[in-house]
């Protein structure tokens, strides 16, 4: 860490001071009212601001689709990611654990829950968003805390009068959607706005119907030196879960019954443990998931004077999830002991206070933010065999967190130089317990449900960042940062901790550097950077057992380039290279042969042919140099826009995702997820208040998937077998937008 920090400071101080010269203008303006990269106070970090112009051009996309237009953001989708649901955002190559290493926020308030639940992106209508702030790397951990390791994404919604619009959309798989926005000024000091959306889709998979509704209300009032904003978010979702398709080996009947090659759209069904392939359980219940979300935030901005402000935020959110997951032997008439109905409720209280003070002199300016946060999250999850049966197991958990932080940025105007420094101290207290009722069917045996010891853990963590940004001339700036970040385990990770019945996992720590440049003229806008990150005690989440992994090093390149060809044509492109590898660690084989392997171990058995022939035999298997699963080394996108005439625009989008190892394959021996190209195109017409758009996604009808998991049974028979989640083939959409 010290070596990295020293090298970074020496390199950037040399670059900065060797470039001092008289410049034609001041490029860094701390008093600019428009939100910019430096408004966050994180000078030196790789930051992208997605403004309203980009959002309006892509109003028909969901939030993950917009985010993946930018470098360093990889999206993985289960099923077809309709409306952004069941989508995971990966920044800096965290693979399976990405959803816990990227912090998602709305108006600075975290959406990440105390458990492993996916973020519900569908409840944020694109038309309600003012801007999106992407901070790559761990710098934002100083401001936001645990989980901002790979990066943070802050969605800022509109809190003033918005356009009165209605959007209608139809598409393949019987997809229908409506968005509605309206706003009204109550008097000269107050206004109210309302956004709502509803969507339904049969999706391209069988037994995967989707439906959701979302509502946002914002009230804004200005009282002398105080601005009050009140936000209310409501969201409801229902979706059938079709499960995976099977590629590779054929061991048991349920592998024969769910072949990817036979059908990409069929739902996953059960079958016996026989191997004759003729006892498929077509009478199995459908899996499903339902979710209700409610969030309330009250924000007060109080201006003491021109240079001093207080920001106070009170927040509350509540989420209710219900899901049913059928076991192989389940039928519509008869439950199986492996069936699970889960009813989980989480709620969270949040208070934060921030004081901002500025000092503006002729030669330099300074912005200092001091903050205090306190939050308390509660988790309660009931587990039953089916909806109307007795309670079999219950989990309780709560997490208290208190934090103090500062973030300071100094601007040297004549030198066109900005320097940032920030630190955070966070104390968290986690408590967890469970009860198992052994007289209830499906929970009688210890292998049906693990009984955990009561858990209490208090810990202290710190985050730190330092950054520098230097304007070389009116077109070119260079920047760099060093950051330290952390995250604590979530409750789902604790439930499947390494030692059965023990909730405990170590906290994760990361540190990293980043150097980059910004170049802009009338035609070209480039943001390019190189980063290097080390992580200790990284928390692995998989279907068998969670553990703190051996050290991992990540390095890569992010490039975003916008090129204005002429007045009618432009290209928006991004490129990402990620190398995420273990630097040390070994796996120890289990005992037994290929037919009698003990499945307690997370790698292959010593006498198996897989261990002997593919992994080299011996008493251990080195992880050094092995890649982190589910991380594509190379991804890029090219978005070409052509204004064919004043009221008509053509768009062509090309995306590429490199091949990657399947989840649960730290050994790097299983067949990879194939690379793929995806081509989307659309044509839009804008005539006064009317906007029409038609488009084709997956133009070349590629058969692709970007998520797969290898078998948790590490024996010879299961080598090469994986569960995959296909993505849609060619599909169409038609959009209509009207502004009142």
C-alpha positions in Angstrom: 0.0 0.0 0.0 2.7 2.5 1.0 4.7 1.7 -2.2 1.6 2.3 -4.3 0.8 5.6 -2.6 4.4 6.8 -2.8 4.7 5.9 -6.5 1.4 7.6 -7.3 2.3 10.8 -5.4 5.8 11.1 -6.9 4.6 10.4 -10.5 1.7 12.9 -10.3 3.5 15.7 -8.6 6.2 15.5 -11.2 3.6 15.5 -14.0 1.6 18.3 -12.4 4.4 20.7 -11.6 6.3 20.1 -14.9 3.2 21.2 -16.7 2.7 24.5 -14.9 2.3 27.3 -17.4 0.2 30.3 -18.2 -3.1 29.0 -19.5 -5.7 30.9 -21.7 -8.5 30.1 -19.3 -9.4 28.5 -16.0 -10.6 25.0 -16.7 -11.7 24.0 -13.2 -14.5 26.2 -11.9 -15.6 25.3 -8.3 -18.5 27.8 -8.5 -20.1 26.3 -11.6 -23.8 25.7 -10.8 -24.0 22.9 -13.4 -23.0 19.5 -12.0 -19.6 18.4 -13.3 -17.1 15.7 -12.6 -15.5 17.7 -9.9 -18.7 18.6 -8.1 -18.4 15.3 -6.2 -15.2 16.6 -4.5 -13.4 13.5 -5.8 -10.8 15.1 -8.0 -8.5 12.5 -9.6 -11.2 9.8 -9.9 -12.5 8.4 -13.1 -16.1 9.9 -13.2 -18.7 9.9 -15.9 -21.8 12.1 -15.8 -24.8 10.9 -17.8 -26.8 14.0 -18.4 -30.3 14.7 -19.6 -29.4 14.9 -23.2 -28.2 11.2 -23.3 -31.1 10.1 -21.2 -33.6 11.7 -23.6 -31.9 10.1 -26.6 -32.2 6.7 -24.9 -35.6 7.1 -23.1 -36.8 3.7 -24.3 -33.8 1.8 -22.6 -33.8 0.6 -19.0 -31.2 1.8 -16.6 -28.7 -1.1 -16.9 -28.8 -0.7 -20.7 -27.8 2.9 -20.5 -25.0 2.2 -17.9 -23.4 -0.4 -20.1 -22.8 2.2 -22.8 -19.9 3.4 -20.6 -16.5 1.8 -19.9 -15.9 -0.3 -16.9 -19.6 -1.3 -16.5 -20.5 -4.9 -17.4 -24.1 -6.1 -17.1 -25.1 -9.7 -16.5 -28.7 -10.7 -16.9 -30.7 -13.6 -15.7 -33.7 -14.5 -17.9 -33.9 -11.5 -20.3 -33.4 -8.6 -17.8 -36.8 -7.2 -18.7 -37.0 -3.6 -17.3 -33.6 -4.1 -15.8 -34.7 -6.7 -13.3 -32.5 -9.6 -12.4 -29.5 -7.7 -13.7 -26.2 -7.4 -11.9 -23.8 -4.5 -12.5 -20.1 -5.4 -12.4 -17.4 -2.7 -12.1 -13.7 -3.6 -11.8 -14.3 -7.4 -12.3 -15.8 -8.8 -9.2 -17.8 -11.6 -10.9 -20.4 -13.4 -8.9 -20.0 -10.9 -5.9 -20.4 -7.8 -8.1 -23.8 -6.9 -6.8 -22.2 -6.4 -3.3 -19.2 -4.5 -4.6 -20.9 -1.8 -6.6 -23.0 0.7 -4.6 -26.2 1.8 -6.2 -27.8 5.0 -4.9 -30.8 7.3 -5.5 -30.2 10.9 -4.5 -27.2 9.7 -2.4 -29.2 7.1 -0.5 -28.1 3.5 -1.0 -30.4 0.9 -2.6 -28.2 -2.1 -1.7 -29.9 -4.1 1.0 -28.7 -6.0 4.1 -29.1 -9.2 2.0 -28.2 -10.4 -1.5 -31.3 -9.1 -3.3 -30.9 -7.7 -6.7 -31.4 -4.0 -7.1 -34.8 -3.2 -8.6 -33.8 -0.9 -11.4 -37.3 -1.0 -12.9 -38.7 1.3 -10.3 -36.7 4.3 -11.5 -38.3 5.6 -14.7 -35.7 7.0 -17.1 -37.9 10.1 -17.6 -37.7 10.9 -13.9 -33.9 11.1 -13.9 -31.9 14.3 -14.0 -28.5 12.8 -14.2 -26.4 9.7 -13.3 -23.0 9.9 -11.6 -20.7 7.0 -12.2 -17.6 6.9 -10.0 -15.2 4.0 -10.9 -13.0 2.4 -8.2 -13.1 2.8 -4.4 -12.8 6.6 -4.0 -16.6 7.0 -3.3 -16.3 4.7 -0.3 -15.2 7.8 1.7 -18.6 9.5 1.0 -20.9 6.5 0.8 -19.3 3.7 2.9 -19.3 -0.1 2.7 -19.8 -1.6 -0.7 -18.4 1.1 -2.9 -15.4 -1.0 -3.8 -15.7 -1.5 -7.5 -17.5 1.8 -7.9 -20.7 3.7 -7.2 -23.6 4.8 -9.3 -25.8 7.6 -8.0 -29.1 8.3 -9.8 -30.3 11.8 -9.2 -34.0 12.3 -9.8 -35.7 15.6 -10.9 -36.9 17.7 -8.0 -38.5 20.5 -9.9 -41.1 21.0 -12.6 -40.8 18.3 -15.2 -42.2 18.0 -18.7 -45.7 16.6 -19.0 -45.1 13.5 -21.1 -46.6 10.1 -21.8 -44.6 7.2 -23.4 -46.2 4.1 -24.8 -44.2 1.1 -26.0 -45.0 -2.4 -27.4 -42.7 -5.1 -28.5 -41.9 -8.8 -29.0 -43.1 -11.3 -26.5 -46.3 -9.3 -25.9 -44.3 -6.6 -24.2 -46.3 -3.4 -23.2 -45.2 -0.4 -21.2 -46.4 3.1 -20.3 -44.6 5.9 -18.6 -46.3 9.1 -17.4 -44.8 12.3 -16.0 -46.4 15.5 -14.9 -45.6 18.4 -12.7 -47.3 21.5 -11.3 -46.2 24.6 -9.6 -48.3 25.2 -6.4 -47.0 28.7 -5.9 -43.8 30.7 -6.5 -41.9 28.7 -3.8 -43.3 25.2 -4.1 -43.9 22.5 -6.8 -45.0 18.9 -7.0 -44.2 16.3 -9.7 -45.4 12.8 -10.3 -43.9 9.9 -12.4 -45.4 6.5 -12.9 -44.7 3.5 -15.1 -46.2 0.1 -15.7 -44.9 -2.8 -17.8 -45.9 -6.3 -18.7 -44.1 -9.0 -20.8 -44.5 -12.7 -21.5 -40.7 -12.6 -22.1 -39.0 -15.0 -24.5 -38.8 -17.9 -21.9 -41.7 -20.2 -21.0 -43.2 -19.6 -17.5 -41.4 -16.2 -17.2 -44.2 -13.7 -17.3 -43.3 -10.3 -15.9 -45.3 -7.4 -14.5 -44.5 -4.3 -12.5 -45.7 -0.8 -11.5 -43.7 2.1 -10.2 -44.7 5.5 -8.7 -42.6 8.5 -7.7 -43.9 11.7 -6.1 -41.6 14.7 -5.4 -42.6 17.8 -3.4 -40.3 20.8 -3.3 -40.7 23.9 -1.2 -38.4 26.9 -0.7 -38.7 28.8 2.5 -36.4 31.8 2.8 -32.9 30.2 3.1 -34.2 26.6 3.2 -35.1 24.1 0.4 -37.2 21.1 1.4 -37.5 18.0 -0.9 -39.8 15.1 -0.1 -39.6 12.0 -2.2 -41.9 9.0 -2.2 -41.1 5.8 -4.2 -43.4 2.8 -4.6 -42.7 -0.3 -6.7 -44.5 -3.6 -7.2 -43.2 -6.6 -9.2 -44.3 -10.1 -10.1 -42.3 -12.5 -12.2 -42.3 -16.2 -12.9 -38.8 -17.7 -12.8 -38.1 -20.2 -15.6 -34.8 -21.4 -14.2 -31.7 -22.4 -16.2 -31.0 -24.7 -19.1 -28.3 -27.4 -19.0 -25.2 -27.6 -21.1 -22.4 -30.2 -21.0 -22.6 -33.5 -19.1 -25.8 -35.6 -18.7 -25.8 -37.2 -15.3 -29.3 -37.4 -14.0 -32.8 -37.2 -15.5 -33.2 -33.5 -14.7 -30.1 -32.9 -16.9 -31.6 -34.9 -19.8 -34.9 -33.0 -19.3 -33.5 -29.5 -19.5 -31.0 -29.6 -22.4 -30.0 -26.2 -23.8 -29.7 -27.7 -27.2 -33.2 -29.0 -27.2 -34.9 -25.7 -26.2 -33.6 -22.3 -25.1 -37.0 -21.1 -24.1 -38.4 -24.0 -22.0 -38.6 -23.7 -18.2 -36.4 -25.8 -16.0 -38.2 -28.9 -14.8 -37.4 -31.7 -12.3 -36.6 -35.3 -12.8 -35.3 -38.3 -10.8 -31.7 -39.2 -10.0 -32.0 -42.0 -12.5 -30.0 -41.8 -15.7 -32.4 -43.2 -18.3 -33.7 -39.8 -19.4 -37.4 -40.7 -19.6 -38.8 -39.5 -16.2 -39.1 -35.7 -16.7 -41.3 -33.9 -14.2 -43.5 -31.8 -16.5 -46.1 -31.4 -13.7 -43.8 -29.3 -11.6 -45.0 -26.0 -10.0 -43.6 -22.8 -11.5 -41.1 -20.8 -9.5 -41.9 -17.2 -8.9 -40.8 -14.0 -7.2 -42.8 -11.0 -6.0 -41.4 -7.8 -4.5 -42.9 -4.6 -3.0 -40.6 -1.6 -2.4 -41.4 1.6 -0.6 -38.9 4.4 0.1 -39.4 7.9 1.7 -36.7 10.5 1.8 -36.9 14.0 3.3 -34.0 16.3 2.3 -33.4 19.8 3.7 -30.8 22.2 2.3 -30.2 25.1 4.6 -28.1 28.1 3.4 -26.3 29.9 6.1 -24.7 32.3 3.7 -23.2 32.3 0.2 -20.4 29.9 1.2 -21.9 27.7 3.9 -24.7 25.1 3.7 -26.2 22.3 5.8 -27.7 19.2 4.2 -30.0 17.0 6.3 -31.5 13.8 5.1 -34.0 11.4 6.7 -34.8 8.2 5.0 -36.9 5.1 5.4 -37.3 2.1 3.1 -39.2 -1.2 3.3 -39.0 -4.2 1.0 -41.1 -7.3 1.0 -40.0 -10.3 -1.1 -42.0 -13.5 -1.6 -40.6 -16.4 -3.7 -41.3 -20.1 -4.3 -38.5 -22.4 -5.5 -39.5 -26.0 -6.3 -37.2 -29.0 -5.8 -36.8 -31.7 -8.5 -39.4 -34.0 -7.0 -42.1 -31.3 -6.6 -45.4 -31.6 -8.5 -48.5 -29.4 -8.6 -50.3 -31.9 -6.3 -47.4 -33.0 -4.0 -44.7 -30.9 -2.4 -41.2 -32.0 -1.9 -39.1 -31.7 1.2 -36.6 -29.6 -0.8 -39.3 -27.0 -1.8 -38.9 -23.6 -0.3 -41.3 -20.7 0.1 -39.4 -17.6 1.3 -41.0 -14.4 2.7 -38.4 -11.8 3.5 -38.9 -8.3 4.8 -36.1 -5.7 5.2 -36.5 -2.2 6.4 -33.9 0.5 6.9 -33.8 3.8 8.8 -31.2 6.4 7.7 -30.1 9.8 9.0 -27.3 11.8 7.6 -26.0 15.3 8.1 -23.5 17.1 5.9 -21.9 20.6 6.3 -20.4 22.2 3.2 -18.1 25.2 3.5 -16.4 27.1 0.7 -13.5 29.5 0.6 -13.1 31.5 -2.6 -10.0 33.6 -3.1 -8.5 35.1 -6.2 -5.8 32.5 -6.5 -7.5 29.4 -5.0 -10.8 28.0 -3.8 -11.5 25.3 -1.3 -14.6 23.1 -0.7 -14.8 21.1 2.5 -17.6 18.6 3.3 -18.0 17.1 6.8 -20.6 14.4 7.3 -22.2 12.2 9.8 -24.4 9.1 9.1 -26.3 6.7 11.2 -28.4 3.8 9.8 -30.2 0.7 11.2 -31.3 -2.1 8.9 -33.5 -5.0 9.9 -33.9 -8.4 8.2 -36.6 -11.1 8.9 -37.0 -14.1 6.6 -39.5 -16.9 7.0 -38.8 -20.3 5.3 -41.6 -22.8 4.6 -42.0 -25.8 2.4 -45.0 -24.1 0.7 -47.1 -21.0 1.2 -49.8 -22.5 3.4 -47.6 -24.8 5.5 -46.1 -24.3 9.0 -43.1 -22.1 9.5 -39.9 -24.3 9.3 -37.1 -21.8 9.8 -36.8 -18.1 10.5 -33.7 -15.8 10.2 -33.4 -12.5 12.1 -30.6 -10.0 11.5 -30.0 -6.4 12.0 -27.1 -4.0 11.1 -26.3 -0.7 12.8 -23.8 1.6 11.2 -22.4 5.0 12.3 -19.9 6.9 10.3 -18.0 10.2 10.2 -16.2 11.5 7.1 -14.7 14.5 5.5 -14.0 15.2 1.8 -11.9 18.3 0.9 -11.0 19.7 -2.5 -8.7 22.6 -3.2 -8.5 24.4 -6.5 -5.4 26.4 -7.6 -6.9 28.5 -10.3 -3.7 29.9 -11.9 -2.2 26.4 -12.0 -5.4 24.8 -13.1 -4.9 22.2 -10.4 -7.3 20.4 -8.1 -6.4 18.2 -5.2 -8.7 16.1 -3.1 -8.4 14.3 0.2 -11.0 12.4 2.1 -11.4 9.8 4.9 -14.1 7.9 6.6 -14.4 6.0 9.8 -17.4 3.6 10.1 -18.5 1.4 13.0 -20.9 -1.4 12.3 -22.7 -3.9 14.5 -24.2 -7.0 13.1 -26.5 -9.4 15.0 -28.0 -12.6 13.5 -29.8 -15.7 14.7 -32.2 -18.4 13.4 -34.7 -20.9 14.7 -35.3 -24.3 13.1 -38.5 -26.2 13.8 -37.5 -29.9 13.4 -41.1 -31.2 13.6 -42.1 -29.4 10.4 -41.9 -31.4 7.1 -38.9 -30.4 5.0 -37.0 -29.2 8.1 -36.7 -32.4 10.2 -33.1 -33.3 9.2 -29.9 -31.2 9.6 -29.3 -31.5 5.9 -32.7 -29.9 5.2 -31.9 -26.8 7.2 -28.7 -25.7 8.9 -29.0 -24.5 12.5 -26.8 -21.5 13.2 -25.3 -20.2 16.4 -26.3 -16.7 17.5 -24.0 -14.1 16.1 -22.8 -10.7 17.3 -20.0 -8.9 15.6 -18.8 -5.3 16.1 -16.2 -3.9 13.7 -14.5 -0.7 12.7 -13.5 0.1 9.1 -11.9 3.0 7.3 -11.9 4.4 3.8 -9.5 6.9 2.4 -8.8 8.7 -0.9 -6.4 11.2 -2.3 -6.6 12.6 -5.8 -5.1 15.2 -8.1 -6.3 16.7 -11.4 -4.2 19.0 -13.5 -5.1 21.1 -16.6 -2.2 20.9 -19.1 -3.8 23.2 -21.6 -7.3 24.2 -22.6 -8.0 20.8 -24.1 -6.0 18.3 -22.0 -6.1 17.4 -18.3 -4.4 14.6 -16.4 -5.7 13.0 -13.2 -4.9 10.3 -10.7 -6.1 8.9 -7.4 -5.3 6.4 -4.6 -8.1 4.9 -2.5 -8.8 2.4 0.2 -12.3 0.9 0.5 -14.1 -1.9 2.4 -17.3 -3.9 2.6 -18.8 -6.0 5.3 -20.6 -9.3 4.5 -24.3 -9.3 3.9 -26.7 -11.6 5.7 -27.1 -14.1 2.8 -23.3 -14.5 2.6 -23.2 -15.0 6.4 -25.9 -17.7 6.2 -23.7 -19.8 4.0 -20.4 -19.0 5.7 -17.5 -21.4 5.5 -18.1 -23.2 8.8 -21.6 -24.7 8.7 -23.7 -23.1 11.4 -21.4 -20.2 11.9 -22.5 -16.8 10.4 -18.9 -15.3 10.5 -17.0 -14.0 7.5 -14.1 -11.5 7.6 -14.6 -7.9 6.3 -13.2 -7.2 2.8 -10.5 -4.6 2.2 -9.3 -3.1 -1.1 -6.8 -0.5 -2.1 -6.0 0.8 -5.6 -4.6 3.5 -7.8 -5.8 5.1 -11.0 -4.2 7.4 -13.5 -5.9 8.9 -16.5 -6.4 11.8 -19.0 -9.2 13.9 -20.3 -9.1 15.4 -23.8 -11.7 17.6 -25.4 -12.1 19.8 -28.4 -14.9 20.7 -30.8 -15.0 17.1 -32.2 -13.5 14.7 -29.7 -14.1 14.0 -26.0 -11.9 11.3 -24.5 -11.7 9.9 -20.9 -9.1 7.2 -20.5 -7.5 5.6 -17.4 -5.5 2.7 -16.1 -6.1 1.2 -12.7 -4.6 -1.3 -10.3 -6.4 -2.7 -7.3 -5.6 -5.3 -4.6 -8.3 -7.0 -2.5 -7.9 -9.0 0.7 -10.5 -11.3 2.3 -12.7 -10.9 -0.8 -16.1 -12.5 -0.1 -17.1 -15.3 -2.5 -20.8 -16.1 -2.9 -21.8 -19.3 -4.5 -24.4 -22.1 -4.2 -22.4 -24.3 -1.9 -20.3 -22.4 0.6 -19.1 -18.8 1.0 -15.6 -18.0 2.1 -13.0 -15.2 2.2 -10.9 -15.7 -0.8 -7.1 -15.5 -1.2 -5.7 -12.1 -2.4 -6.8 -10.9 -5.8 -5.2 -8.3 -8.0 -7.1 -6.4 -10.6 -5.9 -4.1 -13.3 -7.4 -2.7 -16.4 -8.0 0.1 -18.9 -11.2 2.2 -19.3 -11.7 4.4 -22.4 -14.7 6.5 -23.3 -14.7 8.3 -26.6 -17.3 10.6 -28.1 -16.5 11.7 -31.7 -18.6 14.3 -33.6 -18.1 13.4 -37.3 -20.1 16.4 -38.5 -23.3 18.3 -37.6 -25.4 15.2 -38.4 -23.3 12.3 -37.3 -21.6 11.2 -34.0 -20.1 8.1 -32.4 -20.2 7.3 -28.7 -17.9 4.4 -27.9 -16.4 2.7 -24.8 -13.6 0.1 -24.3 -12.9 -1.9 -21.2 -10.0 -4.3 -20.4 -10.1 -6.1 -17.1 -7.6 -8.6 -15.7 -8.7 -10.1 -12.3 -6.5 -12.8 -11.0 -5.7 -14.6 -7.8 -2.2 -13.7 -6.6 -1.9 -16.7 -4.2 -3.8 -19.5 -2.5 -4.4 -23.2 -3.0 -7.2 -25.6 -3.2 -7.0 -29.0 -1.3 -8.7 -32.0 -2.9 -11.4 -34.0 -1.3 -11.1 -37.7 -0.6 -12.6 -40.6 -2.5 -12.7 -41.6 -6.1 -14.8 -40.4 -9.0 -17.8 -42.4 -7.9 -17.5 -41.8 -4.1 -16.3 -38.2 -3.9 -17.2 -36.4 -0.7 -19.1 -33.3 -1.8 -18.2 -31.3 1.3 -15.1 -30.0 -0.5 -15.4 -27.2 -3.0 -13.0 -28.7 -5.5 -12.4 -32.1 -7.1 -11.4 -35.2 -5.3 -7.8 -36.5 -5.3 -8.5 -39.8 -7.0 -10.8 -38.3 -9.7 -9.5 -38.2 -13.3 -10.3 -34.5 -13.4 -8.0 -33.8 -10.5 -5.3 -36.1 -11.9 -5.4 -35.1 -15.6 -6.7 -31.6 -15.8 -5.5 -30.2 -12.5 -2.1 -31.9 -12.3 -2.7 -34.2 -9.4 -0.7 -33.8 -6.2 -1.9 -32.7 -2.8 -2.9 -29.1 -3.7 -3.9 -26.9 -6.6 -2.4 -23.4 -6.9 -4.8 -20.5 -7.6 -2.0 -18.1 -8.4 -2.6 -16.6 -11.8 -6.1 -18.0 -12.1 -8.9 -15.7 -13.3 -11.9 -14.6 -11.3 -15.0 -16.3 -12.9 -17.7 -14.3 -14.7 -15.3 -11.5 -15.7 -15.0 -10.7 -19.4 -11.4 -9.5 -20.1 -12.6 -7.3 -23.0 -15.9 -5.5 -23.6 -16.7 -2.6 -25.8 -19.6 -0.8 -27.4 -20.0 1.5 -30.4 -23.1 3.7 -30.8 -23.4 5.4 -34.1 -26.0 8.2 -34.4 -27.0 9.9 -37.7 -29.5 12.7 -38.0 -30.9 11.8 -41.5 -32.9 15.0 -41.5 -34.0 17.5 -38.9 -36.8 15.3 -37.6 -35.4 11.8 -38.1 -32.5 10.0 -36.4 -30.9 6.6 -37.1 -29.0 4.7 -34.4 -26.8 1.6 -34.7 -25.3 0.0 -31.6 -22.7 -2.8 -31.5 -21.6 -4.5 -28.3 -19.0 -7.1 -27.7 -18.5 -9.3 -24.6 -15.4 -11.5 -24.4 -15.5 -15.1 -23.2 -15.3 -15.7 -19.5 -15.2 -18.5 -16.9 -18.5 -19.8 -15.5 -19.4 -19.1 -11.9 -18.0 -21.5 -9.3 -15.0 -22.3 -11.4 -12.0 -20.8 -9.5 -10.0 -23.7 -11.0 -10.4 -22.3 -14.5 -11.0 -25.7 -16.0 -14.7 -25.7 -17.0 -15.8 -24.7 -20.5 -16.1 -21.0 -20.8 -19.1 -18.8 -21.5 -18.6 -17.9 -25.2 -18.0 -14.4 -26.4 -20.6 -12.7 -28.5 -21.5 -9.6 -30.5 -24.9 -7.9 -30.2 -26.2 -5.5 -32.8 -29.2 -3.2 -32.0 -30.7 -0.6 -34.3 -33.5 2.0 -34.2 -35.0 4.8 -36.2 -36.8 7.7 -34.5 -38.9 10.6 -35.7 -39.4 13.8 -33.8 -42.2 16.1 -35.0 -43.1 18.8 -32.5 -44.5 17.2 -29.4 -44.5 13.7 -31.0 -41.6 11.2 -30.9 -41.8 7.9 -32.7 -39.2 5.1 -32.4 -39.0 1.7 -33.9 -36.1 -0.7 -33.4 -34.7 -4.2 -33.6 -32.6 -5.7 -30.8 -30.2 -8.6 -31.5 -30.4 -7.9 -35.2 -28.4 -10.9 -36.3 -30.4 -13.3 -34.1 -27.5 -14.5 -32.0 -28.1 -17.3 -29.4 -26.2 -15.9 -26.4 -26.0 -16.0 -22.6 -23.9 -14.1 -20.2 -24.4 -16.0 -17.0 -23.7 -19.7 -16.2 -22.7 -21.7 -13.2 -20.8 -25.0 -13.0 -22.1 -27.9 -11.0 -21.6 -27.7 -7.2 -20.9 -31.5 -7.3 -17.1 -31.5 -8.1 -16.8 -35.1 -9.4 -15.9 -36.5 -12.8 -19.5 -37.1 -13.9 -20.3 -33.4 -13.5 -17.2 -32.0 -15.1 -18.3 -29.7 -18.0 -21.9 -29.5 -16.9 -23.3 -26.0 -16.3 -26.6 -24.2 -15.8 -27.0 -21.4 -18.3 -29.5 -18.5 -18.6 -30.2 -17.7 -22.3 -30.9 -14.2 -23.5 -33.5 -13.2 -26.1 -33.0 -13.7 -29.7 -34.1 -11.1 -32.3 -36.9 -8.9 -31.0 -38.7 -5.7 -31.9 -40.1 -2.6 -30.3 -42.2 0.4 -31.2 -42.3 3.5 -29.0 -44.5 6.6 -29.0 -43.8 9.7 -26.8 -46.0 12.7 -26.5 -45.2 16.0 -24.6 -48.2 18.0 -23.5 
